[in-house]
Amino acid sequence: MANILPAHPVPDTSPPPADRSERVGWYCYDWANSAFSTTVVTVFLGPYLTSIAETAAGCQPDTTCDEATISALGLQIAPGALFPYTVSLSVLLTVLVLPVVGAIADRSRHKKHLLGAFAYLGAAATCAMVFLTGDRYVLGSILFLVANIALGASVVVYNSFLPQIATPDERDTVSSIGWAAGYIGGGLLLLLNVIAVLTNEALGIDAEDVYRYSIVSAGLWWAAFTTIPLLRLRNRPPTAGPPTRNTLVDGFQQLWHTFRSLKRYPLTLFFLIAFLVYNDGIQTVIALAGTYAIKELDLSDDVLVPTILMVQFLAFFGALGLGALARRIGGWKTVLLSLVIWGAVVVAALALPANRPLPFIALAGCIGLVLGGSQALSRSLFSQLIPPGKEGEYFGLYELSDKGTSWLGPFLFGVAYDLTRSYRVAIASLLVFFIIGFIALASVPMRRAITAAGNTPPRVL
């Protein structure tokens, strides 16, 4: 079958020299957007949106809400299932959006401006959550959908810079530094929010308002620090041929071409499937840890928020530490090791006693040590498997399960809770993602897969 796109010579996509200033600019976007992932997705929005849904359902404070329901898209669901269902829906809506964004990025001469447009859209939706009060759970769900989709789109464009600013042997290190910067950035904002949570009574501010303003602060942080990569990153020539007058049409055409081309790179496709499985489990643990701690373990904000803050700073050292380990034994082996630890974390979470903060804090510390590294090294591994000139469109597929855009995990978690009203059963359902993901990733012959994609394998894998 003839190619549906005009034939263009494939440009040289080997990374041009990137100076320190440009790499620092690239790292800063991880710093900027991680505030949303940490403050909004991981800590504040889940419990806050659940409380608003419970208010709408008529639940009274300090009482159980086992029989109450709310209406969502014409369905009656438990208030506690609203946030995981919303996360899942946001991903279903991005199934076409993100690969199209990636294809557009490959054909655009203004890639960093595309990054800025999506970043500022997501930040604006996050700031608009200042109006999330009373029983406005529908407004909260809509704003989260917009913000999370915009985040995913911006990270697709951001990730596509990685092969252009780092050589194959540098990518594990560069990717790990980016993730580490993200955890420090997200952690610093969370530190400020922790102080607000712990001192809200002295400041005369309601706890509910502290949650809401903390969510808004993530939008302001995201917008402010996005200016740094926009100033330092360089636009480069399109990698998929010159754009036409209708870049959006080009994007949809390229999306179809991307799905067709995956047949020529079955090992890249198999790695992508493995990543979508195990990272779905990782993202679900991140997104719903706060809800699990508060609703199932009966831990207070005074325990939860400082613990999440601790995880952020441990993740900084964990990302750098696993990056250093990857230089010795290879990124592929290091990710496999991290998945074993993730599976052990889920098993241990089932046994955590209620009203006992120390076991929860210890388990959170284990999460912090593997969190950043497992994600950073997965990103750099995938960058080795992308055919030259296809970075944006392939990272569009990759982003379907990156940075808060998992879907099957939250959906399974929500269904398990909806059926059993037990968060322990819901968390247990996530173990399957790490088991299947480990087996699938271990089955990928990485060196052969990298060579088949037309790239040079790094020294160690």
C-alpha positions, 0 to 999 in steps of 0.5 A: 500500500502506498504511503499516505504522506508525501515522500520526504527525505529523512533528515539527519536527526542525530542530536546536535551539540546541546550546551549546558544552558539548553539542557538546564532549560530542558530539566526545568520543565520537569521542575515546572510540571512536577508540581501538578503531579505531586501537589494536585494528583498525588496529594490534594485533589483526590481527597479534596474531590472525594470530600466534595463528592461526599458532600454532594451525596449528602454524607455527614462529617465523621460518618460512613458513606457506604450507601451514598452515590452521586451521578456522573455521566448518567451513572450512579457511582460511589463518591470514593470512586469519582477521582479514579474514574476521572483519572481513567476518563482523562486517559481515554480522551487522550488516546488520540490526542497525544499521538497526534500532538507528537506527530504535529511536534515532529512536523513543526518548526516551533516545537518549544512554542507548542510546549508552552501553549499546552503548559499554559493551558494546563496551568490555567485549568489548575488555577481555575480550581480556585472555584472548586467549592461546595458540591461542585464535583463536576467542575472539579472533574472537568478542570482536572480532565483539561489540566491532565490532558494538557500536561500529557500533551506538553510532556509529549513535546518535551520528551521529543527533545531528549534524542536531540539534546543527548547521545545514546550513551548520555540519555540515561543520565540526562533523563535521570537528572530531569526526573530528579529536578522534577522531584526537587521542584515538586517537593519544594512547592509541596514543602510550602503547602505542608507548612500551610497545612500544619499551620492553617489554624494559626493562620486562621484558614480553614483546612478546606481552603488550604487544600484548594489554595495548594491546588491553585499554587501548583498551577501558578508554579507550573506557569511561572517555571515554564518560562525557563525552557521557553527561553533556553530550548532551541527550535529545530527543523522538523524531523518528519518533513516540512509542514503543510498549511494544515498541520492538524491534518498532517498530524492525523495522517501521521498518526495513522502512518505511525500505527501502520509503521509499528508493524515494522518495529515489533520489538519497539511495540512490545516494549511499549506494551510492557511499559504501558502495563507496569507504568499504569501500576506505578501511576495508579499507586502515585495518584491514589496513595493519598486517598488510600492513606486517608480513607483506608488507613485513617491517617491524618493530613499531618502524617500524609503530606509530610510523608509525600514530601519525604518521598519527593526528596528521596525520589531525587536521590533515588533517580540519581542513584538508579541512574548511576546503577544503570551506568554500571549494569544497564538501564534495562536490568535496573528497571527490572529490579525496580519492578520487583521492588514495586511489586513488594510495595503493593504486597506490603501495602495490604498489610499496613495497619490503620492508625499506625503512621510509622509502617506507612512512612517506612513503605513510602520511603521504599517508594521514593527510592525507586519512583524516579529512577524506574520512570526516568530509565524507562523514558531513556530506554524508549528513546533508544527504540524510536526510529530516527525522525519519529520522536514526537509521534512515538513519544505521543504513544508513550505518554499514554501511560506517563506522568498521571495518564494511566487509565486501566489501573485507576479504572480497575481500582475504581471498579474494585472499590465500587464493588467491595467498598474496600480500598485494600481490595482495590490496592491489591488489584494493582499487583497484576500490573507489576507481574505482567509488566516484569514478564513482558519487559524481561522478554524484550531483547533490548540490544536487538530491538535498538538495532532494529529501530535504526539506532546504536545501542549504548555500551551496557543495557 
